[in-house]
Amino acid sequence: MTGDFDRLRGAMSDLAEHGGSPDVYERALHTSHRRHRRTMLATTGGVAAAVLVAVGAGVALGRGSPHAAPPATVQPLPSPTTSPTPSLSRSPTVTPSSMSSSPSTSSRTSRPPAPHRSAPTGGCTVSATTLDHAPGARHPVDPQTLRCWHNWVIAAPLNPPGDGSYLFRYTAKGGWRFYAEGSAFTCTDLGIQVDPKDPPPFCG
Amino acid sequence: MAVDVAAASGGRALRTDDPVEARFCEFVRARSWVLQRAAFLLTGDRYLAEDLVQEALARTHRSLRRLGDEGHYEAYARTALYHLHVRRWRRSRFAESLPGELADLAGPDSDHAGRSDLKISLHQALARLTPRQRAVLVLRFFEDRSEAEAADMLNCSIGTIKSQTSKALARLRVIAPSLLPDDHQEAAR
């Protein structure tokens, strides 16, 4: 088909001569560098904005808590033992006590890291907020009342509807779960064999 | 090793230590006029054509490290040129300029009055085609590209190239019949 269009071809070739032959090297170079700078600025600005948003979100979450806790620090995992006591990645630094002498070994971190309402007491490496979000939890617990023993935690509710405390248990499969409510627990009913050297604080 | 490059810009000499930059400068100096000719056919305006070539070369410059071989520079720049042309057309804010200066170039005492008439007719006719039709005509009849090459260049199917060519020629036959073979001659072939 294109062999029949000599006039069109010739006219195109003649017309193209009017395009001239300008110098575009420096202009092209200038445009290229300008685009490069723009790209770099956009990239840098995007990263800076992302960092600001992340920092701002962290500050906003920290201020949103009614009992603002000191900045959480990541607690290094101690040497492994057979005890399945949980360790949450954002638990604040606590003072060791005899109650939590067994170190945490589990690396369960899949639960969303909620802001801590307060630093837990009693050497617990779990926060009250985590317990509040545990499946089966009924009322918010008082962070000042947390007492840990291996993979168990007992805590009193913040606005107690009765005189009972809440017992939570940690399993590797299900994480922290509400286990029972009561004013006194029997270890044999809980399946705990009591060691006189390390008695659970919640068994009568 | 420093390389002296005589840039086409006013005879000034650019000095670069980067051999890739030096090769690109040589390429621009040697081949930008080819791109400029195609760009002029696409845009119908010398200044718009310069802008188009400049943009295509800037893109090529930014991809120099990826292109590697110097032989790829022109293919890349040419593809960028056509893509930019079609993309500009898609932007609604882009206003195309209509040709006007070419009539001054065809003097009445020209030895090639017939060819000048054809040039003027073509210049005006191209401005009345869509940018894609214009691009197809330039690729097929100026650059002598095959349908497959044109489709590859414009990033569309061969069927699109065929249909766009057919529509463009049909339009040319109406607005500039002198550019095309006569109907009876075509029928006789």
Interface residues (C-beta under 8 A of the other chain):
Chain A: T2 D4 F5 R7 L8 R9 G10 A11 M12 S13 D14 L15 A16 E17 H18 G19 G20 S21 P22 D23 V24 Y25 E26 R27 A28 L29 T31 S32 R35 H36
Chain B: A7 A8 S9 G10 L14 C25 V28 R29 S32 W33 Q36 R37 A38 A39 F40 L41 R46 A49 E50 V53 Q54 E55 L57 A58 R59 T60 H61 R62 L102 L105 R115 L118 K119 S121 L122 H123 L137 V138 R140 F141 F142 D144 L172 S178 L179 L180 P181 E186 R189
